[in-house]
Amino acid sequence: MDWKLEGSARKTKSHMLLGQECLLEDTGEDDVSESFQLLQIDMECESQERGSLPTGSATWCGCSKNVQRKQKHWEKIVAAKKSKRKQEKERRKANRTENPGIRPQHSKRFLRTLTKDRLLEAKHSGPRLCIDLSMTDHMSKKELSRLAGQIRRLYGSNKKADKPFWICLAGFSRDSPLYEECLRMNDGFSSYMLDITEEDCFSLFPLETLVYLTPDSEHALEDVDVNKIYILGGLVDESIQKKVTFQKAREHSVQTARLPIQEYMIRCQNGKNYYSEILAINQVFDILTTYFETRNWPEALKKGVSSGKGYVLQSSVE
């Protein structure tokens, strides 16, 4: 019975050492030091099982050859890790000296904090975008899934923008099928930094500050004004009902505008003879954010209008 127990204990210690070695691969200096201390404790326990260490002796002198071999192996790993970190630190320092224009790499925590600060700043002083989600009652499951995906991509673009918008999802009930679909499809949706309200966008803001963006408007959007609230219709309709958002804006006497596609782009012949100015909400948003950062409509339209829509920039064919 004794030899079986001793063999089991050795296997357990071997597994502990292997686990500690795997842990070392992904930890920093502090964690390496902690893992090393755990190893010492484990080794001391083994030494105590074989007999107590003589008073005044070195830490490892009473250990078995097997323990000493493992200790030397760990010392080599720790030394190699420290050397590798030192070399990497010197390499990054030299790279920054040779290329001062390159941004240093930041930790994920730092980047998350930076994104949060930019979004909070947009809430107080940036341009505002309201997505009208009051027209989703008659949408199919497939259409709701597509809209949920567009909301995810729109929010992702806003997080990456140097000058983000503050976003409001209006007419959006938390017990609606669309909300459930957003939770299902979009990781972390419940913690998105934006406003969610069941109120209609026309009752949330003064009507004179609203601009409803619709491809059916007669007026081309000339600029993005931080004093205006721009509305996008959250509508995915595979049956292509025309002028739904335009009629809704007119019912509330709200100003409308369309993207200046006709002013800066021309139709390009394609095999399907297909031309459309109807874009997904995330594509429209990419155009708005790019224009707000660059003040360049051709560059912004190139970002959001794909060649599949049948339009190309005028400058590309001149």
N, C-alpha and C positions, 0 to 999 in steps of 0.2 A: 504493500500500500504506500510506503514512504517514497519509493522510487517513482511511482506513478504521480504522486502529488508534486514531487520535485520537477518532474518532466513537464507537468501541466503549468507550473509556475514559470518555468523557463520559456515555454511557448507564449504565455501571456505577456512576459516582459519583452520577448522578441517582437510581438505584435505592437506593443506600446512604443518601442523604439522605432519600428517602421512607420507608425502613424506620426511620431514626432518628426521623423525625417521628411515625410511628405508635407507636413505643416510648414517646415522650414523653407520650402521652395517658394511660398507665397507670402512670407512675412518680412517685416523690416528689421532694423537692428534691435529695437526694443523687444519685439516678439522673439527674435533669435536668442537674446539674452534670457528671456523667460523660459523658452523651451530648453535652453542649455541648463538652467537651474533645475528644471524638472528632471532632466537626465541625471544630474548629479544626485538628486534625491533618490532616484530609482537605483543608481549604482550603490549608494550608501546602504540602501535597504538590502541589496544582495550581499554586500560585504558583511552586514550585521548578521545575516542568516548564517554566514560561514564562520562568524566569530567577530567579536568587537575589535576595532582598530586599536593598536597600542597608543598610549597617550603620547602626544607630541609628534606623532608620525605624520608624513605627508598625506594629503587627501586620498590618493589612489594607491598608496603603497601596499595596503592590505587586500587589494582586489585581485581577482583571478586574472589570468592572462587574457581570457576572453573579454572580460570587462575592460581591461586596459587597451586591448585592440580596438574595441568599439569607441573608447574615449579618444584615442588617437585619430580614428576615422572622423569623429565629430569635430575635432579640432581642425582638421584639414578642411572640412566643409565650411565651418565658420570663417576660417581665414580666406578661403576662396570667395565666399560671399562678400566679405568686407573689401577684398581687393577688386572684385567686379564692380561693386557700388562706387568705389573710389575712382576707378577708370571711367565709368559712365558719367560721373559728376564732372570730371576733368574734360571729357569729350564734349558735354553740353556747354561747359564754360567756354571752351575753345571755339565751338560753333557759334555761340552768341557774339564772341569777339570778331570772328570773321564775317558774320552775317548779321549786323546790328538791326536790319529791317525786319527780320523774321520774328514773329511773336513767340514768346516762350510758351511751352506746354504747361497747362494748368491742370490741377486735379479736378475730378468730376464734382466734388463738393464745391469748389470755388466757382466752377462754371454754372452750377445750379443756383448758387447765391447771386451770381451776376445776372442770370436770366430773370430771376425773381425780382431783383431790383429794377431791371429795365421794364418789366411788365407793370410793376407798381407805379413807376414814373409815368408810363403811358396812361394809366388810369386817371392820373391827376392832370396831365398836360399834353397827352398825345392825341392823335386822331382816333375817332371811335367808329366801330363797325357793329351794326345790329343785324343779326340773322333772323329773319321772320320765319318762324317754324309753326305758324298757325294754319298751314295748308296741308298738314300731313295726315289728316283724318282718313282721306280716301286713297292713300298710297298703299301699294302692295308691300308684302314682306321684303321682296327683292329690292324695291325702290327705297324702302326704309334702310336696308343694309347699305345700299350705295350712298345714301345721304349721310349715314353714320360714318362711313369711310371718308367722305369729303370733309366732314367736321374734324376728324382726326388729322387729316393732312393739312387743313387750314390752320389748326392750332399748332401743329408742328412747325409750319412755316413762320408763324408769328413768333414762336420761341426763338427761332434762329435769326430773325430780323434784327438789324442794328437799330432800327426805329420802329418798334412794334406798335400795333394798334391795341386799344382796349376793346375787348369783344363782349357782346351781350347776346345771349340766346333768348329771344323773346317769344312769347306764346308757346312756352315749352313746359309741359307738365311732367313732374317726376314720376307719375304713375302711367305715363303714356308708353305705347309700344316702341316709339323712337328712343325714349330714354333707356329702356331696357336693352335695346339694340346697341346703344352707345356704350353702356356698361359691359355688354358681352364682347364687343369688338375692339374697344379702345382701352388699353391698359392704363389705369390711373385716372380714368375719366372723372370720377367723383372728386378728385383733387385738382382738376384743371383750374388755372387762375383766370377766371372769367365770371361774368354775371349770368345767372339763370333765373328767369322769371316767367310766370304764367301770364303776366300782363301783355297786352298787345303793344307792339312797338309804337303805334300811333297815340296811345295814351301815356306812354312812358316819357316822351320828350315833346317839347313845343313843336308844332307842325312846321313852323317856319325854319327850323334847324334841320329838317329831314330832307334827304335826297335819296330817292328810291332808284337803284341802279337796275335798269331793265333794257334788254336789247330792242324793245319796241318803242323806246323814247325817240322823239325828234331832235333832242338836244344832246350834243356830244359833251362828255365830261372834259373840262379844260384843265382843272387843277384839283388837288386834294386839300381841302381847307380844314384845319383843326377845329374850327368853330362849327362845323357841320357834323351830322351823324349820318353815315352812309348805310343804307339798308340793302341787304341781299335777300332775295326770296329763296328760302330753303325748300326748294321744290324739285323733285326728280320725277318727271312725268314721261314715261315711255310712249304715251299716246300723243305727246307733243300738242297740248292745248295751247293755243296762241293767246298772247296778251293777257294772261292771268294776272301777273304781277303789275302790269301797266294799268289795267282796269282797277285793281285794288288801290293803287296810288292815286288815281284820279278820283275815286270815291271819297277819299279823305283830303282832297285838294293839296296833295303833297307834290313837291317838285320832283321831276324825273330826269334821268340822264342815262346815256349809254356810253360804253367805252368807245374811244375814237378809232375804231377799227377801219371804218370807211375813209377816214382822213389820212391814215398812215400806211394802210395795207391795200393790196389789190388782189383780185381773184386770180388764182393760178389753175391752169387746166389740169384736171386729174381724170383718171379712168372712170371714176364713179360719177363725175360731173356733180359733185356734192360741195355745197358751200353753206356754212352755218356760222352765225355769230353767237349762238347759245353755248355758254361755257358753264362748267361746274363751278360751284361757289369757291372751291379752293383755287381754281385757275384764275377766277376774277380777283381773288384776294392776292395772289402772287403778282398780278399786274399792278394792283394798287400799292402794295408795299414796295415793289421795285421802283415805281414812279416816285413815291414819296421820298425814297432815298436818293434817287438819281436825277429827278426832275427831267426825265428823258422818256417821252412816250414810245418812240420806236424800240428802245431797249426794253421797256416794260412790256410792250405787246409781244415782243419776241419771246419773252419769258413765259407768257401764259397761253398764247394762241399757237397750238400745234399745227403742223403742216396738214394734218388730217382734216382740219376745218376748211381747207381750200383757199387759205389766204397766206400771202407772203408780204414782207415789207417792200414798199415801193423802191427803196434804195438798193435792194438785192437784185432787181431786174433792170436797173438803169445803167 
